[in-house]
Amino acid sequence: MNDTKNTNQDLQWLLCPKCNKKTRLKLRPDTELKNFPLYCPKCKEMTLVDVKNFEILSQQTLTSPPNGKNGKKKKT
């Protein structure tokens, strides 16, 4: 049987490469990401990243919404 307490301790937040704040993702040590579109809720930027061993190896900024808006319409 797997011990969930042990795996939860190994998780780390993936930090935004721009503002260095937490994103909405937690990674395990064995997780590798390639060309992953990482969105940061703090700076509202999307960045294409490669991640291995909790380290961002490369990054490329994708186009961000104008004026920091997410393109959703307001309810009236």
N, C-alpha and C positions, 0 to 999 in steps of 0.2 A: 504494500500500500504506500502511495506517495505521501510524503510529509509536506503539507501546504505551508506550514509555518516556515520551513527552511527555504522554500522557493520564494516566498514573499520577502524574506530578508535580502535576497540577492537582487531584487529589482531596483532599478535606479531610474529617476526621471530623465527624460531626454530634454536637454536644455536648448533653447533657441540660439542659433549662432549669431544673431543680430543683437538681441537685448540681454541674452544670458539668463532669461527667466524660464520657469517650468512650462513645458508644453503639456498637451493632454495625453502624452504617451509615457509608459514605463517600459523599460527594456530588461530582458534577462541577459546575463553575461554571454550566452551563446547566440544571441540575436545579431543578424547582419542585415543591413538595409542597403539596397542599391537603387539609385534614382527614385528615392522616396520623397513625395511632396509633403513636407513638414509645414504645418500651419501653426503660427504662434498667436494665441488669443490676446496676448498683451500688446504686441506691436502690430498685429494684424497683417503680417507679412507671410507669404508662402515662399519657402526655400526648398530647392531640390537638393537632397543630401545623400551621402553615402556614409554609413555608420558601421563600425566594427569595434568590438571591445569597449563599448560606451564612448568611443571617440569619433567625432565627425571628421571624416577623411577629406571630403570635398563638399563644396556647396556652390549653388548657383541660384541667385534670386530670380524668382518668377514674377510675372507682372502682378502688381498689387492693385486692389480696387481704388478708383480715384477718391481723394479726400478721406481715405480710411473707411469708406462705407462698404458694406458687404453686398450691395445690390438688391437687398430685400426691400419690398414696398412697405410703407407704414400702413397699419390698419386704420381705417376711418370710421 
